[in-house]
Amino acid sequence: MKKIRLLTPGPTPVPERLALRMAQPIVHHRSPEFEAVFSRVREGLRWLFQTKEDVLVFASSGTGAMEASFVNFLKRGDAVIVVDGGKFGERWTKFAKAYGVNAVVLKCEWGNPVEPAAVERALRENPSAKAVYVQANESSTGVYHPIEQLAKLTARTPAILVVDAISALGAMTLPMDAWGIDVLVSACHKALGLPPGLGFLAAGGKAWKLNESADLPRFYFDARRERDNQRKNQTAWTPAISLVEGLDESLKMFREEGLTAVFARHERMARAARAGMQALGLTLYSKSPSAAMTTVLAPEGVDSEKLVKHLFKEYGIKLVGGQDAAKGKIFRIAHLGYFDDFDVLVVIGAVERGLHDLGAKVELGAGLAAAQRSFAEQR
């Protein structure tokens, strides 16, 4: 018997408690029963986003929320600044091309965070820029960008800061109001532990002011229409009812653990995973590693794609490799959502075995010992 263990940066494992909640008989979305659930969900999302603003729920993947954050606040011909440090940073530029927006692209070497000074310079050189688009965690590389510092920069300009927190929300603190993040988007299939299908968008007053003159085409992702409806605990269109029920349960789990404890758990797992990989003589790929995932360079002579396939075939451990220029060079271990210390130990043990199977010179047990020490020291 082989047990499958999912350690990808999305989707992530679905807790049995959420699966059972979503298996309950479906209710009608235009009913008091649904409105009661949606009211709790809206309040819970504000708590998770650490904001007083409305958090809008779309029946979509995270990319839908990203698109909503583009079309609701810009006009055709506007200039924006895009931080491009990976596959998801590239997506902002693709939106710009699709909608006739002029993107000033700040390329970051993969594995490196954007330099705040580069963003400051771009804002100074492009005073008409309406927005800065960036990932909190660039999940193709495992890089955490300096969101708090970027928010301080945009606060001094007319530009809004739009943050993709799809693989970051719930794994690390991103206090929207305290830091001054203007637009924060996320999705349900990462730290929240649900199947894919819900996207989230929260916007502050500076962004809603831009919405008044925004003229990019939109229909399904019309944030103002959704805000007006969702303030009545309804949605403009048919919602993903069962996922909303699961989200209600997920947010209850977050409250039971507490935000401080949730963030501490993710940071504890991240430190142990890094320690385990480095004890095997491996090099971390990210120069600014996030708490959501650990990204590692495969040792010389080992194709990371072969390692990923071998781990799944032989041990049921599902990791992901690299993309584009990083393909065959890195592997990514996600530890966001429904994970604990012992899940990390399992994956480290599997990586040790897998590398050993493929002929890499690793000391079996070295990674596990380092991770155990890390966990013990953090208690």
C-alpha positions in Angstrom: 0.0 0.0 0.0 1.3 3.5 -0.9 -0.1 6.5 0.8 -0.2 9.6 -1.4 1.0 12.8 0.3 0.4 16.1 -1.5 3.1 18.7 -0.8 2.5 21.1 -3.8 2.0 24.8 -3.5 -1.6 24.4 -4.6 -3.8 22.6 -4.4 -3.0 21.5 -0.9 -4.4 18.7 1.3 -8.1 19.1 2.2 -8.8 18.4 5.9 -11.4 15.7 6.6 -13.4 18.2 8.6 -13.7 20.5 5.5 -14.5 17.6 3.2 -17.3 16.4 5.5 -18.8 19.9 5.7 -18.8 20.2 1.9 -20.5 16.8 1.6 -23.6 18.1 3.4 -26.8 18.6 1.4 -26.5 21.7 -0.7 -28.6 24.8 0.1 -30.0 27.3 -2.3 -27.9 30.4 -2.7 -30.9 32.8 -2.6 -32.0 31.6 0.8 -31.6 32.8 4.5 -29.6 29.7 5.2 -26.9 30.6 2.6 -27.0 34.3 3.7 -26.2 33.3 7.3 -23.2 31.3 6.1 -22.0 34.0 3.8 -22.2 36.6 6.5 -19.9 34.6 8.7 -17.5 34.0 5.8 -17.4 37.7 4.9 -16.5 38.6 8.5 -14.0 35.8 8.8 -12.2 36.9 5.6 -11.9 40.4 6.9 -10.3 38.9 10.0 -7.9 36.8 8.0 -7.0 39.7 5.6 -6.6 41.9 8.7 -8.7 44.6 7.2 -11.9 46.5 7.7 -12.6 46.5 4.0 -15.0 44.2 2.1 -13.4 41.0 1.0 -15.1 40.0 -2.2 -15.6 36.3 -3.1 -15.6 35.1 -6.7 -16.3 31.7 -8.0 -13.0 31.4 -9.8 -9.4 30.3 -9.5 -6.8 32.7 -8.1 -6.2 34.0 -11.6 -9.8 35.3 -11.7 -9.0 37.4 -8.6 -5.8 38.6 -10.3 -7.8 39.7 -13.4 -10.3 41.4 -11.2 -7.5 43.4 -9.6 -6.5 44.6 -13.0 -9.7 45.4 -14.8 -11.4 47.2 -11.9 -8.8 49.8 -11.3 -7.3 50.8 -14.6 -8.0 52.5 -17.9 -6.8 51.5 -21.3 -3.4 53.2 -21.9 -2.6 53.5 -18.2 1.0 52.8 -17.1 1.7 50.3 -14.3 4.8 48.8 -12.7 5.1 45.1 -12.7 7.5 43.1 -10.5 8.4 40.1 -12.6 10.4 37.5 -10.6 8.8 34.3 -11.9 5.9 32.6 -13.7 3.2 34.4 -11.7 4.9 37.8 -12.0 4.9 37.3 -15.7 1.1 36.9 -15.6 0.7 40.6 -14.7 2.5 41.6 -17.9 0.2 39.2 -19.8 -2.9 41.0 -18.4 -1.4 44.3 -19.4 -0.9 43.2 -23.0 -4.4 41.7 -23.1 -6.1 44.9 -21.9 -4.0 47.6 -23.6 -2.1 48.7 -20.4 1.5 49.9 -20.6 3.6 47.8 -18.2 7.0 48.9 -16.9 8.5 45.6 -16.1 11.0 45.2 -13.3 12.8 41.9 -13.9 14.2 40.1 -10.9 16.6 37.3 -11.3 14.7 34.1 -10.5 15.2 33.3 -6.8 15.7 36.9 -5.8 13.3 39.4 -4.3 12.7 42.8 -5.9 14.9 45.6 -4.5 12.7 48.4 -3.0 15.1 50.9 -4.4 14.3 49.6 -7.9 10.6 50.1 -7.3 11.2 53.6 -5.9 13.2 54.5 -8.9 10.5 53.2 -11.3 7.8 55.2 -9.4 10.0 58.3 -9.7 10.6 57.8 -13.4 7.0 56.9 -14.1 5.0 59.5 -12.0 1.8 58.7 -13.9 1.9 55.0 -13.0 -1.4 53.9 -11.5 -0.3 50.7 -9.8 2.5 48.4 -8.7 1.7 44.7 -9.2 3.7 42.2 -7.2 3.5 38.7 -5.6 3.8 38.2 -1.8 5.1 34.7 -2.4 6.2 34.0 -6.0 5.4 30.3 -5.8 7.4 29.4 -8.9 10.5 30.3 -7.0 9.6 30.4 -3.3 10.6 34.1 -3.0 9.0 36.4 -0.6 8.9 40.0 -1.8 9.3 42.9 0.7 5.6 43.9 0.8 5.7 46.1 3.8 8.5 48.2 2.3 6.8 48.5 -1.0 3.6 49.6 0.6 5.5 52.5 2.3 6.8 53.5 -1.1 3.4 53.5 -3.0 1.8 55.3 0.0 3.8 58.4 -1.0 2.6 58.3 -4.6 -0.7 58.2 -6.6 0.0 54.5 -7.4 -1.8 51.7 -5.6 0.0 48.6 -4.4 -1.7 45.4 -5.7 -0.5 42.2 -4.0 -1.1 38.6 -5.2 -1.3 36.7 -1.9 -2.7 33.5 -3.4 0.0 31.3 -1.9 0.8 33.6 1.0 -2.5 34.4 2.7 -2.8 32.3 5.9 0.8 31.2 5.8 2.4 34.5 6.7 1.2 37.8 8.1 0.0 40.4 5.5 -1.9 42.9 7.6 -3.6 44.8 4.8 -4.7 47.9 6.8 -1.7 48.2 9.0 0.8 48.0 6.1 -1.3 50.0 3.7 -1.8 47.4 1.0 -4.3 48.8 -1.4 -5.5 45.6 -3.1 -5.0 42.1 -1.8 -6.0 39.0 -3.8 -6.0 35.4 -2.8 -7.7 32.0 -3.4 -9.0 29.1 -1.3 -6.9 26.2 -2.5 -3.6 27.1 -0.7 -3.4 27.8 3.0 -7.1 27.6 3.5 -7.1 23.9 2.5 -10.0 23.8 0.1 -10.4 22.4 -3.4 -9.8 25.1 -6.1 -12.7 27.4 -7.0 -12.8 30.6 -4.9 -10.9 33.8 -5.5 -10.8 36.7 -3.1 -10.2 40.4 -3.6 -10.1 43.2 -1.0 -9.5 46.9 -1.9 -9.0 50.0 0.1 -10.2 53.6 -0.5 -7.4 54.6 -2.7 -8.2 51.7 -5.1 -11.9 52.3 -5.0 -11.2 55.9 -6.1 -9.5 54.6 -9.2 -12.4 52.3 -9.8 -14.6 55.3 -10.4 -12.8 56.1 -13.7 -11.6 52.6 -14.6 -12.8 51.7 -18.1 -11.4 48.3 -18.9 -14.0 45.8 -20.0 -15.5 43.6 -17.3 -18.7 41.8 -16.6 -18.4 38.7 -14.4 -15.4 40.3 -12.5 -17.1 43.6 -11.8 -16.0 44.4 -8.3 -18.4 47.2 -7.6 -21.4 45.1 -8.6 -20.1 42.2 -6.4 -19.5 44.6 -3.5 -23.0 45.9 -3.7 -24.5 42.4 -3.7 -22.2 40.9 -1.1 -22.9 43.6 1.4 -26.4 42.0 1.3 -24.8 38.6 1.9 -25.6 37.6 -1.6 -23.5 37.3 -4.8 -24.2 38.8 -8.2 -24.0 35.4 -9.9 -24.3 31.8 -8.7 -21.7 31.1 -6.1 -19.7 27.9 -5.5 -22.1 27.0 -2.6 -20.3 23.9 -1.3 -17.0 25.7 -1.3 -18.4 28.6 0.6 -19.6 26.1 3.2 -16.1 24.6 3.3 -14.6 28.1 3.6 -16.9 28.8 6.6 -15.4 25.7 8.3 -11.9 26.5 7.3 -12.1 30.0 8.8 -13.4 28.4 12.0 -10.3 26.2 12.1 -8.1 29.3 11.6 -9.9 31.1 14.5 -9.5 28.0 16.8 -5.8 28.0 16.1 -5.4 31.8 16.1 -3.5 33.8 13.6 -0.3 34.2 15.6 -0.1 30.4 16.1 -0.9 29.8 12.4 1.9 32.0 11.2 4.3 30.6 13.8 3.5 27.0 12.7 4.3 27.9 9.1 7.5 29.6 10.0 8.5 26.7 12.3 8.0 24.2 9.4 9.8 26.4 7.0 12.9 26.7 9.2 13.0 23.0 9.8 12.6 22.2 6.1 15.5 24.6 5.2 17.7 23.1 7.9 17.0 19.6 6.7 17.8 20.4 3.1 21.0 22.3 4.0 22.1 19.4 6.2 22.0 17.2 3.1 24.4 19.6 1.4 21.7 21.1 -0.8 21.4 24.8 -1.6 18.3 26.9 -1.1 17.1 28.5 -4.4 15.3 31.4 -2.9 17.4 34.3 -1.5 14.3 35.5 0.4 12.6 32.2 1.4 8.9 32.4 2.3 7.2 30.5 5.0 4.8 28.8 2.5 7.4 26.7 0.7 11.0 25.6 0.5 12.7 25.7 -2.9 15.9 23.7 -3.3 18.5 23.3 -6.0 19.0 19.6 -6.9 22.5 18.4 -6.4 24.9 18.2 -9.4 24.2 15.3 -11.6 20.5 15.0 -10.5 17.7 16.2 -12.7 15.0 17.6 -10.4 12.3 16.4 -12.7 13.5 12.8 -12.4 13.6 13.3 -8.6 10.1 14.6 -8.4 8.8 11.7 -10.6 10.7 9.1 -8.6 9.4 10.4 -5.3 5.9 10.1 -6.4 6.2 6.7 -8.2 8.2 5.1 -5.4 7.0 6.8 -2.2 3.7 8.6 -3.0 5.3 12.0 -2.2 4.0 14.7 -4.6 6.4 17.6 -5.0 6.8 20.0 -8.0 9.9 20.9 -10.0 11.0 24.1 -11.6 9.6 25.9 -14.6 11.2 27.5 -17.7 14.9 28.2 -16.9 14.6 26.5 -13.5 13.2 23.3 -15.0 15.3 20.3 -14.1 17.3 22.4 -11.6 15.0 22.9 -8.6 12.3 21.1 -6.6 9.7 22.8 -4.4 8.4 21.5 -1.1 5.2 23.2 0.0 4.2 23.4 3.6 1.2 25.7 3.6 -2.2 24.8 4.9 -3.0 21.5 6.6 0.5 20.5 7.6 2.3 20.0 10.9 5.9 19.2 12.0 5.7 15.5 11.2 4.6 16.1 7.6 7.8 18.0 7.1 9.8 15.1 8.6 8.1 12.7 6.2 9.0 14.7 3.2 12.6 15.3 4.3 13.0 11.5 4.8 11.6 10.9 1.4 13.9 13.4 -0.3 16.9 11.7 1.4 15.7 8.3 0.1 15.0 9.6 -3.3 18.4 11.4 -3.7 20.1 8.2 -2.5 18.2 6.1 -5.0 19.3 8.4 -7.8 23.0 8.1 -6.8 23.5 11.4 -5.0 26.0 11.5 -2.2 23.8 12.2 0.8 24.0 11.0 4.4 20.8 9.2 5.2 19.3 10.7 8.3 21.3 13.9 8.3 18.4 16.0 7.0 16.0 14.4 9.5 18.3 15.0 12.4 18.7 18.7 11.5 15.0 19.1 11.1 14.3 17.5 14.4 16.9 19.7 16.1 15.2 22.8 14.5 11.8 21.7 15.7 13.1 21.0 19.2 14.8 24.4 19.4 11.7 26.3 18.3 9.3 24.8 20.9 
